[in-house]
Amino acid sequence: MSRSEKLQMMEALWEDLSRDESTFESPAWHGEALRETEQRMAAGLEQTMDWDKAKELLRQKCK
C-alpha cells in the first residue's frame, strides 16, 4: 500500500471512529495542546489554514 493510500485509509478509519463522539474520550494532553495553540494564536504566532488545504500539504509531504 502506498503512503497516499495509507493516509486515505487512516482518514476513512478516523471518520468511522469519530462518528459517535460520546464514545470517544480525548486524551488528557489534548486540552493542554489546544490551550497552547490558543495562546500562540492570540500572540500572533499561529495562522489558521483551511482543512482541505492542510490535508493537501500533508499529502504532498508524504509522497
TIVO-2410 file (N, C-alpha, C; in nm, 3 decimals):
# residues 63
REC num residu      c1      c2      c3 atome chaine
REC   1      M   0.086  -0.118   0.000     N      A
REC   1      M   0.000   0.000   0.000    CA      A
REC   1      M   0.090   0.124   0.000     C      A
REC   2      S   0.061   0.218  -0.088     N      A
REC   2      S   0.142   0.340  -0.095    CA      A
REC   2      S   0.113   0.429   0.026     C      A
REC   3      R   0.199   0.525   0.048     N      A
REC   3      R   0.180   0.618   0.159    CA      A
REC   3      R   0.049   0.695   0.143     C      A
REC   4      S   0.020   0.736   0.021     N      A
REC   4      S  -0.104   0.808  -0.006    CA      A
REC   4      S  -0.225   0.721   0.026     C      A
REC   5      E  -0.220   0.595  -0.013     N      A
REC   5      E  -0.330   0.503   0.016    CA      A
REC   5      E  -0.344   0.481   0.167     C      A
REC   6      K  -0.232   0.474   0.236     N      A
REC   6      K  -0.236   0.458   0.382    CA      A
REC   6      K  -0.301   0.579   0.448     C      A
REC   7      L  -0.267   0.698   0.402     N      A
REC   7      L  -0.328   0.819   0.458    CA      A
REC   7      L  -0.479   0.821   0.431     C      A
REC   8      Q  -0.519   0.781   0.313     N      A
REC   8      Q  -0.661   0.776   0.281    CA      A
REC   8      Q  -0.732   0.675   0.371     C      A
REC   9      M  -0.667   0.562   0.397     N      A
REC   9      M  -0.725   0.461   0.484    CA      A
REC   9      M  -0.737   0.515   0.627     C      A
REC  10      M  -0.635   0.587   0.673     N      A
REC  10      M  -0.639   0.645   0.807    CA      A
REC  10      M  -0.755   0.744   0.818     C      A
REC  11      E  -0.774   0.827   0.716     N      A
REC  11      E  -0.884   0.922   0.716    CA      A
REC  11      E  -1.018   0.850   0.723     C      A
REC  12      A  -1.032   0.743   0.646     N      A
REC  12      A  -1.157   0.667   0.648    CA      A
REC  12      A  -1.180   0.604   0.784     C      A
REC  13      L  -1.075   0.548   0.844     N      A
REC  13      L  -1.087   0.490   0.978    CA      A
REC  13      L  -1.125   0.596   1.081     C      A
REC  14      W  -1.057   0.711   1.073     N      A
REC  14      W  -1.086   0.818   1.169    CA      A
REC  14      W  -1.231   0.865   1.155     C      A
REC  15      E  -1.276   0.881   1.032     N      A
REC  15      E  -1.414   0.924   1.011    CA      A
REC  15      E  -1.511   0.825   1.074     C      A
REC  16      D  -1.485   0.697   1.056     N      A
REC  16      D  -1.571   0.595   1.114    CA      A
REC  16      D  -1.564   0.597   1.267     C      A
REC  17      L  -1.445   0.606   1.322     N      A
REC  17      L  -1.428   0.604   1.468    CA      A
REC  17      L  -1.485   0.727   1.536     C      A
REC  18      S  -1.483   0.840   1.467     N      A
REC  18      S  -1.524   0.965   1.531    CA      A
REC  18      S  -1.672   0.998   1.509     C      A
REC  19      R  -1.747   0.910   1.447     N      A
REC  19      R  -1.889   0.937   1.423    CA      A
REC  19      R  -1.967   0.954   1.551     C      A
REC  20      D  -1.942   0.869   1.649     N      A
REC  20      D  -2.015   0.875   1.776    CA      A
REC  20      D  -1.922   0.935   1.882     C      A
REC  21      E  -1.926   1.068   1.893     N      A
REC  21      E  -1.835   1.138   1.983    CA      A
REC  21      E  -1.854   1.100   2.129     C      A
REC  22      S  -1.973   1.053   2.166     N      A
REC  22      S  -1.998   1.019   2.305    CA      A
REC  22      S  -1.916   0.899   2.350     C      A
REC  23      T  -1.869   0.817   2.256     N      A
REC  23      T  -1.789   0.700   2.293    CA      A
REC  23      T  -1.639   0.727   2.283     C      A
REC  24      F  -1.603   0.847   2.241     N      A
REC  24      F  -1.462   0.881   2.224    CA      A
REC  24      F  -1.422   0.984   2.328     C      A
REC  25      E  -1.319   0.954   2.405     N      A
REC  25      E  -1.270   1.047   2.505    CA      A
REC  25      E  -1.132   1.096   2.463     C      A
REC  26      S  -1.116   1.228   2.455     N      A
REC  26      S  -0.987   1.285   2.418    CA      A
REC  26      S  -0.884   1.257   2.526     C      A
REC  27      P  -0.760   1.237   2.487     N      A
REC  27      P  -0.655   1.216   2.588    CA      A
REC  27      P  -0.631   1.343   2.668     C      A
REC  28      A  -0.578   1.328   2.788     N      A
REC  28      A  -0.558   1.440   2.879    CA      A
REC  28      A  -0.471   1.550   2.818     C      A
REC  29      W  -0.369   1.511   2.742     N      A
REC  29      W  -0.276   1.609   2.686    CA      A
REC  29      W  -0.342   1.697   2.580     C      A
REC  30      H  -0.455   1.652   2.525     N      A
REC  30      H  -0.518   1.725   2.416    CA      A
REC  30      H  -0.565   1.864   2.458     C      A
REC  31      G  -0.626   1.872   2.576     N      A
REC  31      G  -0.673   2.002   2.625    CA      A
REC  31      G  -0.559   2.101   2.642     C      A
REC  32      E  -0.447   2.053   2.694     N      A
REC  32      E  -0.330   2.140   2.711    CA      A
REC  32      E  -0.275   2.185   2.576     C      A
REC  33      A  -0.270   2.094   2.480     N      A
REC  33      A  -0.223   2.129   2.346    CA      A
REC  33      A  -0.313   2.235   2.283     C      A
REC  34      L  -0.443   2.224   2.302     N      A
REC  34      L  -0.535   2.324   2.249    CA      A
REC  34      L  -0.515   2.460   2.316     C      A
REC  35      R  -0.495   2.460   2.447     N      A
REC  35      R  -0.471   2.587   2.518    CA      A
REC  35      R  -0.342   2.653   2.469     C      A
REC  36      E  -0.238   2.573   2.449     N      A
REC  36      E  -0.111   2.628   2.399    CA      A
REC  36      E  -0.129   2.689   2.260     C      A
REC  37      T  -0.205   2.620   2.176     N      A
REC  37      T  -0.230   2.673   2.042    CA      A
REC  37      T  -0.310   2.803   2.048     C      A
REC  38      E  -0.410   2.808   2.135     N      A
REC  38      E  -0.488   2.931   2.151    CA      A
REC  38      E  -0.399   3.046   2.197     C      A
REC  39      Q  -0.306   3.020   2.285     N      A
REC  39      Q  -0.213   3.124   2.331    CA      A
REC  39      Q  -0.124   3.172   2.217     C      A
REC  40      R  -0.075   3.077   2.135     N      A
REC  40      R   0.008   3.116   2.019    CA      A
REC  40      R  -0.074   3.196   1.918     C      A
REC  41      M  -0.200   3.159   1.900     N      A
REC  41      M  -0.288   3.235   1.810    CA      A
REC  41      M  -0.305   3.378   1.861     C      A
REC  42      A  -0.332   3.392   1.990     N      A
REC  42      A  -0.352   3.524   2.049    CA      A
REC  42      A  -0.227   3.609   2.039     C      A
REC  43      A  -0.111   3.545   2.042     N      A
REC  43      A   0.016   3.617   2.033    CA      A
REC  43      A   0.059   3.642   1.888     C      A
REC  44      G  -0.021   3.594   1.793     N      A
REC  44      G   0.012   3.614   1.652    CA      A
REC  44      G   0.119   3.518   1.600     C      A
REC  45      L   0.142   3.408   1.671     N      A
REC  45      L   0.246   3.313   1.632    CA      A
REC  45      L   0.192   3.194   1.553     C      A
REC  46      E   0.061   3.188   1.536     N      A
REC  46      E  -0.004   3.080   1.461    CA      A
REC  46      E  -0.096   3.141   1.357     C      A
REC  47      Q  -0.115   3.069   1.249     N      A
REC  47      Q  -0.209   3.112   1.146    CA      A
REC  47      Q  -0.306   2.998   1.118     C      A
REC  48      T  -0.430   3.033   1.087     N      A
REC  48      T  -0.527   2.930   1.052    CA      A
REC  48      T  -0.509   2.890   0.906     C      A
REC  49      M  -0.558   2.770   0.875     N      A
REC  49      M  -0.549   2.720   0.739    CA      A
REC  49      M  -0.674   2.637   0.712     C      A
REC  50      D  -0.726   2.648   0.594     N      A
REC  50      D  -0.838   2.566   0.551    CA      A
REC  50      D  -0.799   2.419   0.563     C      A
REC  51      W  -0.889   2.335   0.619     N      A
REC  51      W  -0.859   2.195   0.643    CA      A
REC  51      W  -0.825   2.121   0.514     C      A
REC  52      D  -0.895   2.148   0.405     N      A
REC  52      D  -0.864   2.080   0.279    CA      A
REC  52      D  -0.724   2.117   0.231     C      A
REC  53      K  -0.686   2.243   0.247     N      A
REC  53      K  -0.551   2.286   0.210    CA      A
REC  53      K  -0.447   2.218   0.298     C      A
REC  54      A  -0.474   2.209   0.428     N      A
REC  54      A  -0.381   2.144   0.520    CA      A
REC  54      A  -0.361   1.997   0.484     C      A
REC  55      K  -0.471   1.927   0.452     N      A
REC  55      K  -0.460   1.786   0.413    CA      A
REC  55      K  -0.377   1.771   0.286     C      A
REC  56      E  -0.398   1.861   0.190     N      A
REC  56      E  -0.323   1.855   0.066    CA      A
REC  56      E  -0.173   1.875   0.092     C      A
REC  57      L  -0.139   1.972   0.176     N      A
REC  57      L   0.002   1.995   0.210    CA      A
REC  57      L   0.063   1.872   0.279     C      A
REC  58      L  -0.012   1.811   0.368     N      A
REC  58      L   0.038   1.690   0.435    CA      A
REC  58      L   0.057   1.576   0.336     C      A
REC  59      R  -0.036   1.562   0.244     N      A
REC  59      R  -0.022   1.457   0.142    CA      A
REC  59      R   0.103   1.480   0.056     C      A
REC  60      Q   0.128   1.605   0.021     N      A
REC  60      Q   0.246   1.637  -0.060    CA      A
REC  60      Q   0.374   1.604   0.014     C      A
REC  61      K   0.377   1.630   0.144     N      A
REC  61      K   0.496   1.599   0.226    CA      A
REC  61      K   0.521   1.450   0.236     C      A
REC  62      C   0.415   1.371   0.226     N      A
REC  62      C   0.426   1.227   0.245    CA      A
REC  62      C   0.451   1.149   0.117     C      A
REC  63      K   0.460   1.216   0.006     N      A
REC  63      K   0.484   1.147  -0.123    CA      A
REC  63      K   0.627   1.102  -0.134     C      A
***
